[in-house]
Amino acid sequence: MKSVKIGFIGGGNMGGAMIEALWRAQPDGASSAEDEQKFDGGSEACGTENLAQTDKNASQCECEKKAKFEILACARSKNEALRQRFSVKIAASEADLAREADAVVLATKPASYEAILRLIAPELAGKILLLLAPSFDIKRARQIVGEGVYIARAMPNIAACIGASATALCFDAGFSEAKEETVREIIAKIGKIYEIDEAGFAAFTGIAGSLPAYVCAFIEAAADAGVRGGLPRRLCYDAVCAAIEGTARLIQSGKHPAALKDEVCSPAGTTIEGLVALENGGFRGALMQAIAACIAKARG
Ligand SMILES: NC(=O)c1ccc[n+]([C@@H]2O[C@H](COP(=O)([O-])OP(=O)(O)OC[C@H]3O[C@@H](n4cnc5c(N)ncnc54)[C@H](OP(=O)(O)O)[C@@H]3O)[C@@H](O)[C@H]2O)c1
């Protein structure tokens, strides 16, 4: 694959996470001990606590290092941190970035999308435009930038920074196979890709884009309960995460969640007592309502 210039407008939590993943996937990315420190210009979720996972993903990336990306950014207060940390080339303005890039990633909050798209529209002919916002669809972007721009939309999550995002992806009509492949190469660097219709993006936001926040609430509450039970906090966070990871791997290997739950609950045992308390507290209903509220908001 030839070198592709990817330009990020915005380098906060998500832009920073994607830039970090792309940088790690470069042949010279993440090569020194200093490099193993995480970028904290945007995402606190990508702190040093995650180094073990980062190492694992860095080695997983070894086989993917053939693709070469040049990363540009126009990211206001994050410019200097991105330049120092990832040797990102900084563009003087949004329009300059769009002029130079082959693919533009709009990694700002949705409220600024319209103004930025109007600014960069004259520079986008023949280029890829990647939208990340939950409530700004391709049709709306098309109305602003006009024809001749290849618009794709992705819904990643914060684990993008370690190459472990679950990312929804869709393409507007008119993409060539080669242009689609370029976008897939970019998104593959941040994790697993789910190509779905744009109509499913709001629901995907609920079950994957926003899910890390709900999982963090779960992890924090479970760890608090472990601390209450007398265990050290660090051990609690680690053990809860390991238990979640192991369970997720079992489900991904084909085990049905209900069957697994039944296996863990022995008659008159400890686990079923906890499950009764969860049901009494309306756990499933609360989680389903949380995701439904997120989906409703994402639908705008
Ligand atoms: N965070 C997530 O987990 C997540 C998940 C899925 C999708 N997304 C989507 O990703 C997008 C970015 O979210 P985020 O969480 O990364 O937001 P964020 O942390 O607030 O980052 C947005 C960044 O955009 C910069 N910015 C705003 N206007 C700009 C402009 N005109 N030119 C250049 N930079 C500009 C801001 O710069 P300053 O810092 O200088 O203000 C800020 O750093 C949103 O559309 C969001 O919905 C986020």
The ligand as an SDF file (V2000), in Angstrom:
LIG
                    3D

 48 52  0  0  0  0  0  0  0  0999 V2000
  -14.3370    9.9420   23.0580 N   0  0  0  0  0  0  0  0  0  0  0  0
  -14.9260    8.8170   22.6470 C   0  0  0  0  0  0  0  0  0  0  0  0
  -14.8830    7.7890   23.3200 O   0  0  0  0  0  0  0  0  0  0  0  0
  -15.6310    8.8020   21.3010 C   0  0  0  0  0  0  0  0  0  0  0  0
  -16.1610    7.5920   20.8250 C   0  0  0  0  0  0  0  0  0  0  0  0
  -16.7720    7.5700   19.5770 C   0  0  0  0  0  0  0  0  0  0  0  0
  -16.8720    8.7320   18.8260 C   0  0  0  0  0  0  0  0  0  0  0  0
  -16.3750    9.8910   19.3260 N   0  0  0  0  0  0  0  0  0  0  0  0
  -16.5140   11.1100   18.5110 C   0  0  0  0  0  0  0  0  0  0  0  0
  -15.2410   11.6070   18.1980 O   0  0  0  0  0  0  0  0  0  0  0  0
  -15.3230   13.0500   18.0860 C   0  0  0  0  0  0  0  0  0  0  0  0
  -14.2700   13.6580   18.9950 C   0  0  0  0  0  0  0  0  0  0  0  0
  -14.6060   13.3300   20.3460 O   0  0  0  0  0  0  0  0  0  0  0  0
  -13.5350   13.4890   21.5070 P   0  0  0  0  0  0  0  0  0  0  0  0
  -14.0370   12.7030   22.6540 O   0  0  0  0  0  0  0  0  0  0  0  0
  -12.1690   13.2340   20.9760 O   0  0  0  0  0  0  0  0  0  0  0  0
  -13.6840   15.0430   21.8240 O   0  0  0  0  0  0  0  0  0  0  0  0
  -12.5910   15.9860   22.5440 P   0  0  0  0  0  0  0  0  0  0  0  0
  -11.7400   15.1810   23.4690 O   0  0  0  0  0  0  0  0  0  0  0  0
  -13.3320   17.1560   23.0710 O   0  0  0  0  0  0  0  0  0  0  0  0
  -11.6590   16.4490   21.3430 O   0  0  0  0  0  0  0  0  0  0  0  0
  -12.0960   17.3270   20.3580 C   0  0  0  0  0  0  0  0  0  0  0  0
  -10.9250   18.1490   19.9700 C   0  0  0  0  0  0  0  0  0  0  0  0
  -11.2910   18.9120   18.8180 O   0  0  0  0  0  0  0  0  0  0  0  0
  -10.5440   20.0990   18.8740 C   0  0  0  0  0  0  0  0  0  0  0  0
  -11.1640   21.1000   17.9890 N   0  0  0  0  0  0  0  0  0  0  0  0
  -12.3700   21.6650   18.1110 C   0  0  0  0  0  0  0  0  0  0  0  0
  -12.5800   22.5160   17.0800 N   0  0  0  0  0  0  0  0  0  0  0  0
  -11.4740   22.4560   16.2940 C   0  0  0  0  0  0  0  0  0  0  0  0
  -11.0790   23.1000   15.0990 C   0  0  0  0  0  0  0  0  0  0  0  0
  -11.8830   23.9800   14.4870 N   0  0  0  0  0  0  0  0  0  0  0  0
   -9.8860   22.7940   14.5890 N   0  0  0  0  0  0  0  0  0  0  0  0
   -9.0540   21.9190   15.1680 C   0  0  0  0  0  0  0  0  0  0  0  0
   -9.3670   21.2720   16.3220 N   0  0  0  0  0  0  0  0  0  0  0  0
  -10.5670   21.5540   16.8780 C   0  0  0  0  0  0  0  0  0  0  0  0
  -10.5750   20.4960   20.3300 C   0  0  0  0  0  0  0  0  0  0  0  0
   -9.4700   21.3290   20.5690 O   0  0  0  0  0  0  0  0  0  0  0  0
   -9.2820   22.0920   21.9590 P   0  0  0  0  0  0  0  0  0  0  0  0
   -8.8680   21.0420   22.9380 O   0  0  0  0  0  0  0  0  0  0  0  0
   -8.1990   23.0720   21.7190 O   0  0  0  0  0  0  0  0  0  0  0  0
  -10.6070   22.7110   22.2810 O   0  0  0  0  0  0  0  0  0  0  0  0
  -10.5090   19.1460   21.0530 C   0  0  0  0  0  0  0  0  0  0  0  0
   -9.2000   18.8070   21.4630 O   0  0  0  0  0  0  0  0  0  0  0  0
  -16.7280   13.4530   18.4850 C   0  0  0  0  0  0  0  0  0  0  0  0
  -17.5040   13.6850   17.3400 O   0  0  0  0  0  0  0  0  0  0  0  0
  -17.2060   12.2550   19.2660 C   0  0  0  0  0  0  0  0  0  0  0  0
  -18.6020   12.1040   19.2540 O   0  0  0  0  0  0  0  0  0  0  0  0
  -15.7510    9.9570   20.5350 C   0  0  0  0  0  0  0  0  0  0  0  0
  1  2  1  0
  2  3  2  0
  2  4  1  0
  4  5  1  0
  4 48  2  0
  5  6  2  0
  6  7  1  0
  7  8  2  0
  8  9  1  0
  8 48  1  0
  9 10  1  0
  9 46  1  0
 10 11  1  0
 11 12  1  0
 11 44  1  0
 12 13  1  0
 13 14  1  0
 14 15  2  0
 14 16  1  0
 14 17  1  0
 17 18  1  0
 18 19  2  0
 18 20  1  0
 18 21  1  0
 21 22  1  0
 22 23  1  0
 23 24  1  0
 23 42  1  0
 24 25  1  0
 25 26  1  0
 25 36  1  0
 26 27  1  0
 26 35  1  0
 27 28  2  0
 28 29  1  0
 29 30  1  0
 29 35  2  0
 30 31  1  0
 30 32  2  0
 32 33  1  0
 33 34  2  0
 34 35  1  0
 36 37  1  0
 36 42  1  0
 37 38  1  0
 38 39  2  0
 38 40  1  0
 38 41  1  0
 42 43  1  0
 44 45  1  0
 44 46  1  0
 46 47  1  0
M  CHG  2   8   1  16  -1
M  END
$$$$
